[in-house]
Amino acid sequence: MTRWAPDAALRLEAAALDLVEEQGYAATTVPQITARAGLTTRTFFRHFADKRDVFFLRDREFPRVVAEALEDVPAGADALDVVRQGLARAVSPLEGWRELILRRRAVIRAEDQLRERELLKSAHLADAIAGGLVARSVPPGRARLIASLAVLVFDRSLDSWLDAPPGRPLAAAVDASWNELEALLATRE
């Protein structure tokens, strides 16, 4: 077994996904994951708190990426435009992970423990967005509301992108979801 591997977390993630697809979440153990990855259990727990955590490796940095993208939106944009533009910019790195995200989504949807963890991931994203808006002098209550809407738009966009044939940019799905939300709100009398 490798003592130190710079790609250990990615290898563990790949092994976990393969095993869960083959035998199910409940039947997959941390020792099986580490054996498949050619690593030790100790290495697993250096990277992940538990078996659930391995499926959220790539989500760790996303709230920070979104917060930085919000900072890059020019001053003068209103709060909704800040989030819309920031989110559209932040999703571009996800383009290359489509197949992995598609596989991961199927695993998460099949397991309640993972769906619960997915909700926590969404809460972290909302916190990052709200914090970015508050830093731009948006009142906290309004920032939370916009952040909650942004997470819904992101989740809807991700599903739309994954359900579409390959080739459609994720940023286009984000834009379409924002347009759909705006149209929905505009129809209110």
C-alpha positions as a Markdown table, in Angstrom:
| # | Residue | x | y | z |
|---|---|---|---|---|
| 1 | Met | 0.0 | 0.0 | 0.0 |
| 2 | Thr | 1.2 | 3.5 | -0.8 |
| 3 | Arg | 2.4 | 5.4 | 2.2 |
| 4 | Trp | 1.8 | 8.9 | 0.7 |
| 5 | Ala | -0.2 | 9.6 | -2.4 |
| 6 | Pro | -0.9 | 13.2 | -3.6 |
| 7 | Asp | -4.0 | 12.0 | -5.3 |
| 8 | Ala | -5.3 | 9.9 | -2.4 |
| 9 | Ala | -8.6 | 11.7 | -1.9 |
| 10 | Leu | -9.5 | 11.4 | -5.6 |
| 11 | Arg | -8.5 | 7.7 | -5.6 |
| 12 | Leu | -10.7 | 7.1 | -2.6 |
| 13 | Glu | -13.6 | 9.0 | -4.2 |
| 14 | Ala | -13.3 | 6.9 | -7.4 |
| 15 | Ala | -13.1 | 3.7 | -5.4 |
| 16 | Ala | -16.1 | 4.6 | -3.3 |
| 17 | Leu | -18.2 | 5.4 | -6.3 |
| 18 | Asp | -17.3 | 2.2 | -8.1 |
| 19 | Leu | -18.0 | 0.1 | -5.1 |
| 20 | Val | -21.4 | 1.7 | -4.3 |
| 21 | Glu | -22.5 | 1.4 | -7.9 |
| 22 | Glu | -21.5 | -2.3 | -7.8 |
| 23 | Gln | -22.8 | -3.4 | -4.4 |
| 24 | Gly | -24.8 | -0.5 | -2.9 |
| 25 | Tyr | -24.0 | 2.0 | -0.2 |
| 26 | Ala | -24.9 | -0.1 | 2.8 |
| 27 | Ala | -22.7 | -3.0 | 1.7 |
| 28 | Thr | -19.7 | -0.8 | 1.0 |
| 29 | Thr | -17.2 | -0.4 | 3.8 |
| 30 | Val | -14.3 | 2.0 | 4.4 |
| 31 | Pro | -11.8 | -1.0 | 4.3 |
| 32 | Gln | -13.2 | -2.0 | 1.0 |
| 33 | Ile | -12.8 | 1.5 | -0.4 |
| 34 | Thr | -9.3 | 1.8 | 0.8 |
| 35 | Ala | -8.3 | -1.6 | -0.6 |
| 36 | Arg | -9.8 | -0.7 | -4.0 |
| 37 | Ala | -7.9 | 2.6 | -3.9 |
| 38 | Gly | -4.7 | 0.8 | -2.8 |
| 39 | Leu | -4.5 | 3.0 | 0.3 |
| 40 | Thr | -4.8 | 2.5 | 4.1 |
| 41 | Thr | -7.8 | 3.1 | 6.3 |
| 42 | Arg | -5.7 | 5.6 | 8.1 |
| 43 | Thr | -5.3 | 7.6 | 4.9 |
| 44 | Phe | -9.0 | 7.5 | 4.4 |
| 45 | Phe | -9.6 | 9.1 | 7.7 |
| 46 | Arg | -7.0 | 11.8 | 7.0 |
| 47 | His | -9.2 | 13.0 | 4.2 |
| 48 | Phe | -12.7 | 12.1 | 5.2 |
| 49 | Ala | -14.7 | 12.1 | 8.5 |
| 50 | Asp | -16.8 | 9.1 | 7.4 |
| 51 | Lys | -18.0 | 7.1 | 4.5 |
| 52 | Arg | -20.6 | 9.7 | 3.5 |
| 53 | Asp | -18.0 | 12.4 | 3.3 |
| 54 | Val | -16.1 | 10.7 | 0.4 |
| 55 | Phe | -19.0 | 11.6 | -1.9 |
| 56 | Phe | -18.7 | 15.3 | -1.2 |
| 57 | Leu | -15.0 | 15.8 | -1.9 |
| 58 | Arg | -15.5 | 18.2 | -4.7 |
| 59 | Asp | -18.1 | 20.2 | -2.9 |
| 60 | Arg | -15.8 | 21.3 | -0.2 |
| 61 | Glu | -14.4 | 24.2 | -2.2 |
| 62 | Phe | -17.5 | 25.2 | -4.2 |
| 63 | Pro | -18.9 | 27.7 | -1.6 |
| 64 | Arg | -15.5 | 29.5 | -1.5 |
| 65 | Val | -15.4 | 29.6 | -5.3 |
| 66 | Val | -18.9 | 31.0 | -5.4 |
| 67 | Ala | -18.0 | 33.7 | -2.8 |
| 68 | Glu | -14.9 | 34.7 | -4.8 |
| 69 | Ala | -17.0 | 34.9 | -8.0 |
| 70 | Leu | -19.5 | 37.2 | -6.2 |
| 71 | Glu | -16.5 | 39.4 | -5.2 |
| 72 | Asp | -15.5 | 39.7 | -8.9 |
| 73 | Val | -18.9 | 41.0 | -10.0 |
| 74 | Pro | -18.5 | 44.8 | -10.7 |
| 75 | Ala | -19.8 | 47.2 | -8.1 |
| 76 | Gly | -23.1 | 48.7 | -9.0 |
| 77 | Ala | -24.9 | 45.5 | -9.8 |
| 78 | Asp | -28.0 | 44.8 | -7.7 |
| 79 | Ala | -28.0 | 41.9 | -5.4 |
| 80 | Leu | -29.8 | 39.5 | -7.7 |
| 81 | Asp | -27.5 | 40.3 | -10.6 |
| 82 | Val | -24.5 | 39.9 | -8.3 |
| 83 | Val | -25.6 | 36.3 | -7.5 |
| 84 | Arg | -26.7 | 35.5 | -11.0 |
| 85 | Gln | -23.4 | 36.6 | -12.5 |
| 86 | Gly | -21.3 | 35.1 | -9.7 |
| 87 | Leu | -23.0 | 31.8 | -9.9 |
| 88 | Ala | -22.7 | 31.7 | -13.7 |
| 89 | Arg | -18.9 | 32.3 | -13.4 |
| 90 | Ala | -18.4 | 29.8 | -10.6 |
| 91 | Val | -19.9 | 26.8 | -12.4 |
| 92 | Ser | -17.5 | 26.7 | -15.3 |
| 93 | Pro | -15.0 | 24.4 | -13.5 |
| 94 | Leu | -17.8 | 21.9 | -13.0 |
| 95 | Glu | -18.1 | 21.4 | -16.8 |
| 96 | Gly | -15.3 | 18.8 | -16.9 |
| 97 | Trp | -16.9 | 16.8 | -14.1 |
| 98 | Arg | -20.2 | 16.1 | -15.8 |
| 99 | Glu | -19.9 | 12.3 | -15.8 |
| 100 | Leu | -18.6 | 12.1 | -12.3 |
| 101 | Ile | -21.4 | 14.4 | -11.1 |
| 102 | Leu | -24.0 | 12.3 | -12.9 |
| 103 | Arg | -22.7 | 9.1 | -11.2 |
| 104 | Arg | -22.5 | 10.9 | -7.8 |
| 105 | Arg | -26.1 | 12.2 | -8.2 |
| 106 | Ala | -27.5 | 8.7 | -8.8 |
| 107 | Val | -25.7 | 7.4 | -5.7 |
| 108 | Ile | -26.9 | 10.3 | -3.5 |
| 109 | Arg | -30.5 | 10.0 | -4.7 |
| 110 | Ala | -30.5 | 6.3 | -3.8 |
| 111 | Glu | -29.4 | 6.8 | -0.2 |
| 112 | Asp | -31.2 | 8.9 | 2.5 |
| 113 | Gln | -28.0 | 9.5 | 4.5 |
| 114 | Leu | -26.4 | 11.0 | 1.5 |
| 115 | Arg | -29.4 | 13.1 | 0.6 |
| 116 | Glu | -29.3 | 14.5 | 4.2 |
| 117 | Arg | -25.6 | 15.4 | 3.7 |
| 118 | Glu | -26.5 | 17.0 | 0.3 |
| 119 | Leu | -28.8 | 19.3 | 2.2 |
| 120 | Leu | -26.0 | 20.4 | 4.5 |
| 121 | Lys | -23.9 | 21.1 | 1.4 |
| 122 | Ser | -26.6 | 23.4 | 0.1 |
| 123 | Ala | -26.8 | 25.2 | 3.4 |
| 124 | His | -23.0 | 25.9 | 3.3 |
| 125 | Leu | -23.5 | 27.3 | -0.2 |
| 126 | Ala | -26.3 | 29.5 | 0.9 |
| 127 | Asp | -24.1 | 30.7 | 3.8 |
| 128 | Ala | -21.3 | 31.6 | 1.4 |
| 129 | Ile | -23.7 | 33.5 | -0.9 |
| 130 | Ala | -25.4 | 35.4 | 1.9 |
| 131 | Gly | -22.0 | 36.3 | 3.4 |
| 132 | Gly | -20.9 | 37.6 | 0.0 |
| 133 | Leu | -24.0 | 39.7 | -0.3 |
| 134 | Val | -23.8 | 41.1 | 3.3 |
| 135 | Ala | -20.2 | 42.1 | 2.4 |
| 136 | Arg | -21.7 | 44.2 | -0.4 |
| 137 | Ser | -24.0 | 45.9 | 2.1 |
| 138 | Val | -27.1 | 43.8 | 1.4 |
| 139 | Pro | -29.2 | 43.6 | 4.5 |
| 140 | Pro | -28.8 | 40.2 | 6.1 |
| 141 | Gly | -32.5 | 39.1 | 5.8 |
| 142 | Arg | -32.6 | 40.0 | 2.1 |
| 143 | Ala | -29.2 | 38.3 | 1.6 |
| 144 | Arg | -30.5 | 35.1 | 3.1 |
| 145 | Leu | -33.6 | 35.1 | 0.9 |
| 146 | Ile | -31.6 | 35.7 | -2.2 |
| 147 | Ala | -29.0 | 33.1 | -1.2 |
| 148 | Ser | -31.8 | 30.5 | -0.6 |
| 149 | Leu | -33.2 | 31.3 | -4.1 |
| 150 | Ala | -29.7 | 31.0 | -5.6 |
| 151 | Val | -29.2 | 27.6 | -4.1 |
| 152 | Leu | -32.6 | 26.5 | -5.6 |
| 153 | Val | -31.6 | 27.9 | -8.9 |
| 154 | Phe | -28.2 | 26.1 | -8.8 |
| 155 | Asp | -29.8 | 22.8 | -7.9 |
| 156 | Arg | -32.4 | 23.2 | -10.6 |
| 157 | Ser | -29.7 | 24.2 | -13.1 |
| 158 | Leu | -27.5 | 21.2 | -12.2 |
| 159 | Asp | -30.4 | 18.8 | -12.7 |
| 160 | Ser | -31.3 | 20.4 | -16.0 |
| 161 | Trp | -27.7 | 20.2 | -17.2 |
| 162 | Leu | -27.3 | 16.6 | -16.2 |
| 163 | Asp | -30.6 | 15.6 | -17.7 |
| 164 | Ala | -29.8 | 17.3 | -21.0 |
| 165 | Pro | -27.6 | 15.7 | -23.7 |
| 166 | Pro | -23.9 | 16.4 | -23.2 |
| 167 | Gly | -22.6 | 19.6 | -24.8 |
| 168 | Arg | -25.0 | 22.1 | -23.1 |
| 169 | Pro | -22.9 | 24.5 | -20.9 |
| 170 | Leu | -23.8 | 24.5 | -17.3 |
| 171 | Ala | -23.7 | 28.3 | -17.3 |
| 172 | Ala | -26.5 | 28.2 | -19.9 |
| 173 | Ala | -28.6 | 26.0 | -17.6 |
| 174 | Val | -28.0 | 28.5 | -14.8 |
| 175 | Asp | -29.1 | 31.3 | -17.0 |
| 176 | Ala | -32.2 | 29.4 | -18.1 |
| 177 | Ser | -33.1 | 28.6 | -14.5 |
| 178 | Trp | -32.8 | 32.3 | -13.5 |
| 179 | Asn | -35.0 | 33.3 | -16.4 |
| 180 | Glu | -37.5 | 30.7 | -15.4 |
| 181 | Leu | -37.6 | 32.0 | -11.8 |
| 182 | Glu | -38.0 | 35.6 | -13.1 |
| 183 | Ala | -40.8 | 34.6 | -15.4 |
| 184 | Leu | -42.5 | 32.8 | -12.6 |
| 185 | Leu | -42.3 | 35.8 | -10.3 |
| 186 | Ala | -43.5 | 38.1 | -13.1 |
| 187 | Thr | -46.7 | 36.2 | -13.6 |
| 188 | Arg | -47.9 | 37.0 | -10.1 |
| 189 | Glu | -50.7 | 39.5 | -10.0 |
